[in-house]
Amino acid sequence: MNIKNKKHVLLLKGGYGSEREVSLKSAHACVKVLRKSNFKVTEFDISTMNIADLINFQADVCFNALHGDVGEDGSIQGFLNLIKLPYTHSGVAASAIAMNKINFKRIITNATENTSDPIHFPETLHLTKDGKLQNTEYFGPYVIKPIKGGSSVGVTIIKGPQNHPALTLDNEELMAEVFVGSKELTVTVLNNKALCVTEIKTQKNESFYNYKSKYEKNGSLHIIPAKIPQNIYEQSMSWALKAHNIIGCKGISRSDFRYDPKKRQLYLLEINTQPGMTDTSLSPEQALHCNISFQEMIEILINEAGYEC
């Protein structure tokens, strides 16, 4: 369906999880741009309205501005497929895979390990039921994070097993990985093209790109394009596009990396199928660096919208 035939946009926002606030900020920015592009926009907050009302809702396309559970894990995508309403961003399978960091890691590793350029991830560490390291001789820094979720909510960096804190994360399953220091990188894929590489430098008192760094003004410094060796720059772009296509992403995704200059090794951390669209978000900034305005980016996503039979 051509964008000219998509005049009425249903925009989904809100949600129930820890990322509701991010969704509302993304939605606010997207609504402004959609209306500027002369779309009729109906906003729908799934946490305060009855989702069943959408069954007979008349709209040409759905813009998914949700983040986190329900909106990003394949659930809302499945519902939109059932009612045959075209929607932006990825479908059921890609959303579900990307949301589960362990499954994503396994799928990408299996798909690339016997190729000429296998994608590397930080080493996985095993946890006991109470969230402590299990039978390991590793004593360096490591990261504990929810298997599902985004925006760095619930992520904790621990200097070593002796510093392990008590963790309470609302019964979410946890995973642990060796902490890779140094450069934090990200790459947006838009319309099946990797845009550029950004290096993210957080404030001195922040050890990684956390929620505060992402969504507070001046919370982080974005260096675009990243000042890294050319081969690592190209590898970051290549890996982001590979990951996007392997799990079947659609429209847009953003892959996050760590680069260790001492080992000259790049590591993929995760992929985001619903990257933020706020005024501090990375994907709109990368698009603009490639001479794609925020308005043009949103129109690309609308034009790419569809549903799965």
C-alpha positions in Angstrom: 0.0 0.0 0.0 1.4 3.4 -1.0 1.8 6.1 1.6 -0.8 8.2 -0.3 -3.4 5.7 0.6 -2.5 5.7 4.3 -4.3 8.8 5.5 -5.6 7.7 8.9 -2.9 6.6 11.4 -3.7 4.8 14.6 -0.8 5.4 17.0 -0.3 2.9 19.8 1.4 4.3 22.9 1.8 3.8 26.7 1.8 0.2 27.8 2.2 -1.4 31.2 5.9 -1.9 31.9 8.9 0.1 33.0 9.2 1.6 29.5 5.8 3.3 29.5 7.3 6.8 29.9 9.7 6.2 27.0 6.7 5.2 24.8 4.8 8.3 25.7 7.8 10.5 24.8 8.3 8.7 21.5 4.6 8.9 20.7 4.5 12.7 21.4 7.3 13.3 18.9 5.8 11.0 16.3 2.3 12.5 16.5 3.7 16.0 15.9 5.5 14.8 12.7 2.6 12.7 11.4 0.2 15.6 11.7 2.8 17.9 10.0 2.7 15.4 7.2 -1.1 15.8 7.0 -2.1 12.4 8.5 -5.2 12.1 10.6 -3.8 10.6 13.9 -5.8 8.8 16.5 -3.8 8.1 19.7 -4.5 4.9 21.6 -3.0 4.3 25.1 -3.2 0.5 25.5 -2.9 0.7 29.3 -6.0 3.0 29.7 -8.2 1.9 26.8 -9.7 -1.5 25.8 -7.6 -3.1 23.2 -10.6 -5.1 21.9 -12.0 -1.8 20.7 -9.5 -1.9 17.9 -11.2 -4.9 16.3 -13.7 -2.7 14.4 -11.5 0.4 14.4 -11.3 2.1 11.0 -7.7 3.2 10.2 -5.4 2.7 7.3 -2.3 1.9 9.2 -1.0 1.5 12.8 2.1 3.3 14.0 3.6 1.3 16.9 5.2 3.7 19.4 5.1 1.1 22.2 8.2 0.0 24.0 8.8 -3.1 26.2 6.4 -5.8 27.1 3.3 -6.4 24.9 4.3 -3.7 22.4 7.7 -5.1 21.6 7.6 -8.8 22.3 5.3 -9.9 19.4 2.0 -9.7 21.4 0.5 -6.6 19.8 1.9 -7.6 16.5 0.0 -10.9 16.6 -3.2 -9.0 17.5 -2.7 -6.6 14.6 -2.1 -9.5 12.2 -5.4 -11.0 13.4 -7.4 -7.9 12.6 -5.4 -7.3 9.4 -4.3 -3.8 10.2 -1.0 -2.9 8.6 1.6 -1.8 11.2 5.0 -0.3 11.4 8.2 -2.0 12.7 8.9 -5.7 13.0 6.4 -8.6 13.0 5.7 -11.3 15.6 8.8 -13.6 15.2 11.5 -10.8 14.9 9.9 -8.9 17.9 9.8 -12.0 20.1 13.4 -13.1 19.3 14.8 -9.6 19.8 13.0 -9.2 23.1 14.6 -12.3 24.5 18.4 -11.6 24.7 19.4 -15.3 25.2 17.3 -16.5 22.3 18.6 -13.7 20.1 22.2 -14.5 21.0 21.7 -18.2 20.2 20.1 -17.6 16.9 22.6 -15.1 15.7 25.6 -17.2 16.9 24.2 -20.3 15.1 23.5 -18.4 11.9 27.0 -16.9 11.6 29.5 -19.1 13.5 30.5 -21.0 10.4 30.8 -18.0 8.1 33.8 -15.8 7.2 32.7 -13.1 9.7 31.0 -14.7 12.7 29.2 -12.3 15.1 30.7 -12.3 18.6 28.8 -11.6 21.9 30.2 -11.1 25.4 30.8 -14.4 27.2 27.7 -15.7 29.0 28.0 -16.4 32.7 25.6 -18.7 34.5 23.6 -17.6 37.5 22.1 -19.4 40.5 18.4 -19.0 41.4 19.3 -16.1 43.7 21.2 -14.3 40.9 24.8 -15.1 41.9 27.5 -16.5 39.7 27.4 -20.3 39.5 30.6 -22.4 39.5 32.9 -20.0 37.8 36.5 -19.0 38.1 35.8 -15.6 36.6 36.5 -12.8 39.0 36.3 -9.7 36.7 33.4 -7.2 36.2 30.2 -8.5 34.8 26.7 -7.3 33.8 23.4 -8.6 35.2 20.3 -7.7 33.2 16.8 -8.9 32.5 16.5 -11.4 29.7 13.6 -9.4 28.4 13.2 -5.7 28.3 15.0 -2.6 27.1 16.0 1.0 27.8 18.7 -0.5 30.2 16.0 -0.9 32.9 17.2 -3.3 35.5 20.8 -3.5 34.2 23.5 -3.7 36.9 27.3 -3.7 36.4 29.2 -5.6 39.2 32.9 -5.2 39.8 33.3 -8.8 40.8 31.6 -11.7 42.5 32.6 -10.4 45.9 30.6 -7.2 45.2 27.4 -9.0 44.2 24.4 -7.1 45.5 20.9 -8.3 46.5 18.8 -8.2 43.4 15.0 -7.7 43.2 13.7 -7.3 39.7 10.0 -8.2 39.9 10.6 -11.9 39.3 12.1 -11.2 35.9 14.5 -13.8 34.6 18.1 -12.6 34.7 21.2 -13.2 32.6 24.8 -12.4 33.2 27.7 -11.5 30.8 31.3 -10.6 31.0 31.5 -6.8 31.0 33.3 -5.4 28.0 34.6 -2.0 28.8 35.8 0.8 26.5 33.7 2.0 23.5 29.9 1.8 23.3 28.6 1.9 19.7 25.2 1.7 18.0 24.0 1.3 14.4 20.5 2.0 13.0 19.2 0.0 10.1 16.4 1.8 8.2 14.7 0.5 5.1 17.2 -2.4 5.0 20.2 -0.1 5.0 22.7 0.5 7.8 23.0 4.2 8.4 26.1 5.0 10.3 28.0 4.2 13.6 27.7 6.4 16.7 29.9 6.2 19.7 28.1 6.9 23.0 30.1 8.5 25.8 28.2 8.7 29.1 28.7 11.1 32.0 31.8 10.4 34.1 29.7 9.0 37.0 27.8 6.5 34.7 29.6 3.3 33.7 27.3 2.5 30.7 24.5 3.9 28.6 21.7 3.6 31.1 18.2 4.9 31.3 19.3 8.3 32.6 22.0 8.6 29.9 19.4 7.7 27.2 16.5 10.0 28.1 17.8 13.0 30.0 19.1 15.9 28.1 22.9 16.1 28.2 22.9 12.6 29.7 25.4 11.4 27.1 27.6 12.6 24.3 27.0 11.1 20.8 30.0 11.1 18.5 28.8 10.7 14.9 30.4 9.2 13.0 32.3 7.1 15.6 36.0 7.6 15.6 37.1 4.0 15.4 39.2 2.0 13.0 37.7 1.8 9.6 37.5 -2.0 9.6 35.6 -2.0 12.9 33.3 0.7 11.6 32.5 -1.4 8.5 32.1 -4.5 10.6 29.6 -2.7 12.9 27.5 -1.7 9.9 27.7 -5.2 8.4 26.8 -7.0 11.7 23.8 -4.7 12.3 22.4 -5.4 8.9 23.1 -9.1 9.2 21.3 -9.3 12.6 18.4 -7.3 11.2 17.9 -9.7 8.3 18.7 -13.0 10.2 15.8 -12.5 12.6 13.5 -10.9 10.0 13.3 -7.3 11.2 11.2 -4.8 9.2 11.3 -1.1 8.8 13.9 -0.1 11.4 16.1 -1.6 14.1 19.1 -0.5 16.2 21.9 -2.7 17.2 24.1 -2.0 20.2 27.8 -2.9 20.4 30.9 -2.8 22.5 34.4 -2.4 21.0 37.5 -3.5 23.0 40.5 -1.7 21.3 43.0 -3.8 23.3 41.7 -7.0 21.9 40.6 -5.3 18.6 37.3 -7.1 19.1 33.8 -6.0 18.4 30.9 -7.5 20.4 27.2 -7.3 19.6 25.0 -6.8 22.7 21.4 -6.7 21.5 19.1 -5.5 18.8 16.1 -3.1 19.4 13.1 -3.5 17.1 11.4 -0.5 18.6 14.2 2.1 18.9 13.3 5.3 20.8 11.9 8.3 18.9 12.4 10.9 21.6 14.4 14.2 21.2 17.4 12.5 22.7 17.1 9.2 20.7 19.9 7.8 18.6 18.0 6.5 15.5 16.5 9.9 14.5 19.9 11.5 15.0 21.6 8.9 12.8 19.0 9.3 10.1 19.6 13.1 10.1 23.3 12.5 9.8 22.5 10.6 6.6 20.3 13.5 5.4 17.0 11.8 6.3 14.8 14.1 8.4 12.7 12.8 11.2 9.6 13.5 9.1 11.1 11.4 6.2 12.0 8.6 8.6 8.5 8.4 10.0 7.1 8.4 6.4 9.5 5.6 5.4 8.1 3.5 8.4 4.5 4.2 7.4 5.2 3.2 3.8 6.9 0.0 5.0 3.9 -1.0 7.2 2.1 -4.3 6.6 0.7 -7.3 8.4 1.6 -11.0 8.3 -1.0 -13.5 7.0 
